[in-house]
């Protein structure tokens, strides 16, 4: 889901004849109540806790402790087929220019030797919410704005809600089985790992989730990890939900290995002005594909259409970061607004999900705006 952390404005407010503390920065020593929409504070001189009420105008308050936070007021309500009301959370790294003290993020994926986190949640009944651990990544070392890739680890969900997109399979990570969902919310791509039953406490190997996302072709080792966040997405209710403990660490000096799984189509040699890298993951009756277009020429590409043929038995069902149409075996993928310009040496990516009948194989030739790619 889209998260907005706006520039904070100094404020102290008196509400219903009781004093409400609004903390916009600094370090929380005693418990701190935050009711300001995008208010935040620092705990342990290491992590940032944010109210982040981005999806409703109704009041939400969190009580911040030395180890986490609890939702004390949540008056918003959103339909379960849409976005939640908020994402109150605690994080390490950078989120909309708000960086945790002394953070070493962003860090390039190839340089990460380990990324771990310990988390404990307290759940309540009678509310609609998920307990979501978010991992944000981007092709650039971004400290502001929307990142291109969001990994969501759903440790619990209550009510008729589901991850963004559609289910694309299962994965075994950290000794647990997870449903894997994939899609886009219109601003960024999302891969979600949904636990089949509630997990109230875990020691997470975050690098294992990052590597699985990379192996699905959604990112590369050149991307950057920008932040890791733990909290709740409430749709209805949620008072009493709490992160009772949070710790996280990302260590550099690594040499992250290349992806495994279905092989990537390598860019062949030649003097074409474009190169295409096609990475797929398939199962018995479906597949996903991530496509990277690189401008290998000396002129900027302004607007692009990639054309190719899918092998027999493959049918595109939904796509992200491009408008993808299929007629018979012929496929055309056209840019959307934000990725239509590709500078020399730059790349654009898109992906899609499809159904599969028979053995899987990848397309072998592509043309970009009528020009063959290598």
C-alpha positions as semicolon CSV with decimal commas, in nm:
position;residue;x (nm);y (nm);z (nm)
1;X;0,000;0,000;0,000
2;X;0,107;0,357;-0,051
3;X;0,249;0,518;0,258
4;X;0,288;0,893;0,293
5;X;0,508;1,060;0,550
6;X;0,448;1,433;0,513
7;X;0,662;1,718;0,637
8;X;0,577;1,761;1,002
9;X;0,450;2,089;1,140
10;X;0,518;2,195;1,495
11;X;0,207;2,142;1,696
12;X;0,075;2,092;2,045
13;X;-0,297;2,056;2,080
14;X;-0,567;2,044;2,342
15;X;-0,840;1,790;2,265
16;X;-1,165;1,731;2,453
17;X;-1,029;1,899;2,767
18;X;-0,736;1,654;2,788
19;X;-0,379;1,721;2,686
20;X;-0,264;1,520;2,385
21;X;0,110;1,501;2,325
22;X;0,210;1,532;1,961
23;X;0,568;1,430;1,903
24;X;0,728;1,521;1,572
25;X;1,089;1,430;1,640
26;X;1,341;1,357;1,910
27;X;1,373;1,051;2,127
28;X;1,097;0,886;2,330
29;X;1,217;0,801;2,681
30;X;0,889;0,773;2,872
31;X;0,574;0,665;2,687
32;X;0,479;0,917;2,417
33;X;0,132;0,963;2,267
34;X;0,125;1,056;1,897
35;X;-0,202;1,168;1,739
36;X;-0,065;1,392;1,463
37;X;-0,137;1,241;1,122
38;X;0,224;1,183;1,020
39;X;0,387;1,236;1,359
40;X;0,690;1,032;1,455
41;X;0,946;0,987;1,731
42;X;1,266;0,794;1,791
43;X;1,316;0,502;2,029
44;X;1,642;0,349;2,151
45;X;1,819;0,622;1,952
46;X;1,795;0,376;1,663
47;X;1,440;0,330;1,529
48;X;1,162;0,563;1,418
49;X;0,799;0,504;1,521
50;X;0,540;0,672;1,298
51;X;0,164;0,719;1,322
52;X;0,134;0,737;0,942
53;X;-0,245;0,780;0,915
54;X;-0,252;0,820;0,539
55;X;-0,587;0,668;0,436
56;X;-0,843;0,850;0,653
57;X;-0,917;1,185;0,813
58;X;-1,047;1,017;1,130
59;X;-0,827;1,032;1,437
60;X;-0,569;0,767;1,515
61;X;-0,334;0,774;1,814
62;X;-0,047;0,548;1,912
63;X;0,128;0,517;2,245
64;X;0,501;0,476;2,187
65;X;0,704;0,275;2,439
66;X;1,076;0,213;2,460
67;X;1,040;-0,107;2,255
68;X;0,743;-0,045;2,023
69;X;0,395;0,104;2,019
70;X;0,024;0,037;2,075
71;X;-0,278;0,174;1,888
72;X;-0,490;0,357;2,148
73;X;-0,739;0,534;1,915
74;X;-0,848;0,426;1,569
75;X;-1,167;0,594;1,449
76;X;-1,122;0,533;1,076
77;X;-1,309;0,273;0,872
78;X;-1,238;0,166;0,514
79;X;-1,410;-0,090;0,288
80;X;-1,220;-0,417;0,277
81;X;-1,197;-0,413;-0,104
82;X;-0,984;-0,098;-0,090
83;X;-0,686;0,048;0,092
84;X;-0,646;0,048;0,472
85;X;-0,669;0,358;0,688
86;X;-0,306;0,376;0,798
87;X;0,024;0,202;0,858
88;X;0,140;0,281;1,212
89;X;0,484;0,125;1,228
90;X;0,839;0,121;1,357
91;X;1,124;0,126;1,109
92;X;1,496;0,121;1,041
93;X;1,622;0,314;0,740
94;X;1,477;0,604;0,544
95;X;1,111;0,677;0,474
96;X;1,009;1,000;0,296
97;X;1,327;1,185;0,411
98;X;1,276;1,062;0,771
99;X;1,585;0,849;0,843
100;X;1,648;0,655;1,162
101;X;1,953;0,771;1,362
102;X;2,284;0,633;1,238
103;X;2,125;0,410;0,974
104;X;2,347;0,246;0,711
105;X;2,054;0,231;0,468
106;X;2,012;0,259;0,176
107;X;2,246;-0,032;0,102
108;X;2,291;-0,211;-0,229
109;X;2,155;-0,566;-0,224
110;X;2,486;-0,704;-0,353
111;X;2,661;-0,563;-0,046
112;X;2,428;-0,709;0,218
113;X;2,584;-0,994;0,415
114;X;2,289;-1,030;0,654
115;X;1,957;-0,862;0,728
116;X;1,772;-0,987;1,035
117;X;1,491;-0,873;1,260
118;X;1,316;-0,982;1,578
119;X;0,949;-0,891;1,613
120;X;0,667;-0,950;1,861
121;X;0,305;-0,852;1,804
122;X;0,000;-0,835;2,029
123;X;-0,327;-0,901;1,848
124;X;-0,691;-0,820;1,923
125;X;-1,022;-0,966;1,808
126;X;-1,317;-0,793;1,647
127;X;-1,110;-0,577;1,409
128;X;-1,010;-0,600;1,043
129;X;-0,636;-0,560;0,991
130;X;-0,310;-0,721;0,890
131;X;0,018;-0,737;1,078
132;X;0,262;-0,648;0,804
133;X;0,640;-0,639;0,792
134;X;0,748;-0,423;0,498
135;X;1,078;-0,428;0,310
136;X;1,129;-0,142;0,063
137;X;1,371;-0,144;-0,231
138;X;1,452;0,085;-0,523
139;X;1,695;0,093;-0,817
140;X;1,849;0,408;-0,664
141;X;1,964;0,486;-0,305
142;X;1,636;0,666;-0,245
143;X;1,563;0,851;0,077
144;X;1,243;1,026;-0,034
145;X;0,925;0,936;-0,219
146;X;0,780;0,606;-0,335
147;X;1,015;0,311;-0,383
148;X;0,958;0,083;-0,682
149;X;0,941;-0,246;-0,488
150;X;0,756;-0,333;-0,170
151;X;0,791;-0,673;-0,004
152;X;0,511;-0,736;0,246
153;X;0,533;-1,017;0,501
154;X;0,181;-1,076;0,636
155;X;0,225;-1,240;0,977
156;X;-0,148;-1,217;1,051
157;X;-0,470;-1,105;0,887
158;X;-0,818;-1,068;1,032
159;X;-1,128;-1,005;0,823
160;X;-1,202;-1,029;0,451
161;X;-0,883;-0,868;0,323
162;X;-0,612;-1,002;0,095
163;X;-0,275;-0,893;-0,043
164;X;-0,245;-0,679;-0,355
165;X;-0,273;-0,863;-0,688
166;X;-0,324;-1,236;-0,707
167;X;-0,172;-1,551;-0,567
168;X;0,116;-1,684;-0,779
169;X;0,237;-1,981;-0,575
170;X;0,406;-2,077;-0,249
171;X;0,754;-2,042;-0,102
172;X;0,937;-2,197;0,191
173;X;1,142;-1,927;0,363
174;X;1,282;-1,923;0,714
175;X;1,148;-2,276;0,767
176;X;0,790;-2,162;0,709
177;X;0,553;-2,201;0,416
178;X;0,413;-1,878;0,271
179;X;0,152;-1,802;0,009
180;X;0,307;-1,569;-0,250
181;X;0,099;-1,289;-0,402
182;X;0,205;-1,045;-0,669
183;X;0,067;-0,724;-0,814
184;X;0,090;-0,346;-0,823
185;X;-0,094;-0,074;-0,635
186;X;-0,044;0,179;-0,914
187;X;0,259;0,342;-0,752
188;X;0,489;0,047;-0,685
189;X;0,515;-0,327;-0,737
190;X;0,428;-0,555;-0,447
191;X;0,521;-0,913;-0,362
192;X;0,346;-1,038;-0,048
193;X;0,427;-1,343;0,164
194;X;0,116;-1,450;0,355
195;X;0,145;-1,675;0,659
196;X;-0,128;-1,945;0,663
197;X;-0,183;-1,884;1,036
198;X;-0,106;-1,602;1,277
199;X;0,254;-1,554;1,390
200;X;0,286;-1,343;1,705
201;X;0,664;-1,351;1,728
202;X;0,945;-1,432;1,489
203;X;1,313;-1,394;1,415
204;X;1,312;-1,309;1,046
205;X;1,589;-1,362;0,793
206;X;1,499;-1,062;0,579
207;X;1,772;-1,135;0,326
208;X;1,599;-1,465;0,244
209;X;1,283;-1,275;0,146
210;X;1,487;-1,024;-0,054
211;X;1,665;-1,305;-0,238
212;X;1,338;-1,483;-0,316
213;X;1,198;-1,159;-0,458
214;X;1,516;-1,118;-0,663
215;X;1,494;-1,476;-0,788
216;X;1,144;-1,396;-0,916
217;X;1,297;-1,126;-1,135
218;X;1,138;-0,835;-0,948
219;X;1,470;-0,675;-0,846
220;X;1,840;-0,722;-0,914
221;X;2,150;-0,717;-0,695
222;X;2,211;-0,358;-0,806
223;X;1,894;-0,236;-0,629
224;X;1,903;-0,075;-0,285
225;X;1,736;-0,173;0,041
226;X;1,601;0,156;0,180
227;X;1,396;0,064;0,488
228;X;1,245;-0,220;0,690
229;X;0,923;-0,157;0,880
230;X;0,689;-0,345;1,113
231;X;0,335;-0,243;1,198
232;X;-0,034;-0,280;1,122
233;X;-0,271;-0,190;0,841
234;X;-0,613;-0,141;1,002
235;X;-0,926;-0,126;0,791
236;X;-1,178;-0,124;1,077
237;X;-1,101;-0,101;1,447
238;X;-0,765;-0,200;1,587
239;X;-0,740;-0,041;1,931
240;X;-0,503;-0,253;2,139
241;X;-0,293;-0,380;1,850
242;X;0,071;-0,348;1,947
243;X;0,426;-0,408;1,838
244;X;0,571;-0,500;2,175
245;X;0,927;-0,554;2,060
246;X;1,124;-0,466;1,747
247;X;1,488;-0,492;1,656
248;X;1,660;-0,505;1,319
249;X;2,009;-0,502;1,175
250;X;2,150;-0,488;0,823
251;X;2,517;-0,571;0,777
252;X;2,731;-0,493;0,474
253;X;3,042;-0,647;0,330
254;X;2,848;-0,919;0,155
255;X;2,867;-1,077;-0,186
256;X;2,506;-1,177;-0,247
257;X;2,495;-1,469;-0,496
258;X;2,310;-1,452;-0,828
259;X;1,948;-1,567;-0,856
260;X;1,842;-1,929;-0,891
261;X;1,531;-2,090;-1,038
262;X;1,410;-2,066;-1,397
263;X;1,698;-1,930;-1,607
264;X;1,704;-1,571;-1,719
265;X;1,718;-1,502;-2,091
266;X;2,063;-1,340;-2,131
267;X;2,106;-1,039;-2,357
268;X;2,289;-1,172;-2,665
269;X;2,572;-0,988;-2,834
270;X;2,517;-0,750;-3,123
271;X;2,492;-0,383;-3,214
272;X;2,121;-0,325;-3,156
273;X;2,004;-0,014;-2,968
274;X;1,809;-0,219;-2,711
275;X;1,856;-0,526;-2,498
276;X;1,585;-0,732;-2,327
277;X;1,624;-0,947;-2,019
278;X;1,328;-1,181;-1,963
279;X;1,305;-1,357;-1,625
280;X;1,028;-1,607;-1,557
281;X;0,899;-1,828;-1,279
282;X;0,653;-2,104;-1,369
283;X;0,445;-2,371;-1,198
284;X;0,213;-2,640;-1,329
285;X;-0,062;-2,410;-1,461
286;X;0,076;-2,058;-1,448
287;X;0,376;-1,830;-1,467
288;X;0,503;-1,480;-1,401
289;X;0,751;-1,287;-1,612
290;X;0,958;-0,978;-1,540
291;X;1,098;-0,792;-1,839
292;X;1,381;-0,540;-1,836
293;X;1,438;-0,319;-2,141
294;X;1,778;-0,148;-2,160
295;X;1,857;0,139;-2,396
296;X;2,196;0,043;-2,542
297;X;2,194;0,328;-2,793
298;X;2,309;0,688;-2,771
299;X;1,967;0,855;-2,798
300;X;1,690;0,879;-2,540
301;X;1,383;0,660;-2,601
302;X;1,064;0,861;-2,553
303;X;0,775;0,615;-2,542
304;X;0,817;0,247;-2,618
305;X;0,632;-0,056;-2,747
306;X;0,789;-0,397;-2,706
307;X;0,662;-0,671;-2,937
308;X;0,725;-1,046;-2,923
309;X;0,552;-1,384;-2,941
310;X;0,466;-1,608;-2,648
311;X;0,507;-1,982;-2,695
312;X;0,193;-2,192;-2,734
313;X;-0,009;-2,248;-2,417
314;X;0,071;-1,912;-2,251
315;X;-0,194;-1,646;-2,194
316;X;-0,138;-1,313;-2,016
317;X;-0,396;-1,244;-1,743
318;X;-0,272;-0,926;-1,569
319;X;0,028;-0,693;-1,585
320;X;0,210;-0,417;-1,398
321;X;0,417;-0,118;-1,514
322;X;0,301;-0,162;-1,874
323;X;-0,015;-0,206;-2,081
324;X;0,015;-0,560;-2,216
325;X;-0,214;-0,689;-2,492
326;X;-0,215;-1,034;-2,647
327;X;-0,366;-1,151;-2,975
328;X;-0,303;-1,518;-3,038
329;X;0,066;-1,562;-2,964
330;X;0,154;-1,198;-3,044
331;X;0,215;-0,968;-2,746
332;X;0,261;-0,591;-2,733
333;X;0,368;-0,416;-2,414
334;X;0,343;-0,035;-2,405
335;X;0,487;0,195;-2,142
336;X;0,270;0,372;-1,887
337;X;0,323;0,734;-1,784
338;X;0,614;0,707;-1,544
339;X;0,845;0,474;-1,740
340;X;0,812;0,592;-2,101
341;X;1,150;0,767;-2,111
342;X;1,467;0,554;-2,117
343;X;1,795;0,744;-2,124
344;X;2,104;0,590;-2,290
345;X;2,225;0,317;-2,058
346;X;1,900;0,328;-1,862
347;X;1,633;0,062;-1,821
348;X;1,258;0,022;-1,781
349;X;1,091;-0,281;-1,628
350;X;0,745;-0,434;-1,636
351;X;0,591;-0,770;-1,562
352;X;0,285;-0,984;-1,590
353;X;0,117;-1,302;-1,477
354;X;-0,028;-1,566;-1,706
355;X;-0,183;-1,909;-1,734
356;X;0,015;-2,203;-1,867
357;X;-0,083;-2,518;-2,051
358;X;0,200;-2,763;-2,119
359;X;0,572;-2,716;-2,070
360;X;0,706;-2,366;-2,007
361;X;0,950;-2,183;-2,237
362;X;1,044;-1,817;-2,274
363;X;1,014;-1,599;-2,585
364;X;1,338;-1,567;-2,779
365;X;1,315;-1,248;-2,989
366;X;1,189;-0,895;-2,926
367;X;1,146;-0,568;-3,114
368;X;1,130;-0,225;-2,951
369;X;0,947;0,038;-3,153
370;X;1,004;-0,186;-3,456
371;X;1,380;-0,232;-3,398
372;X;1,513;-0,579;-3,312
373;X;1,666;-0,605;-2,965
374;X;1,953;-0,821;-2,858
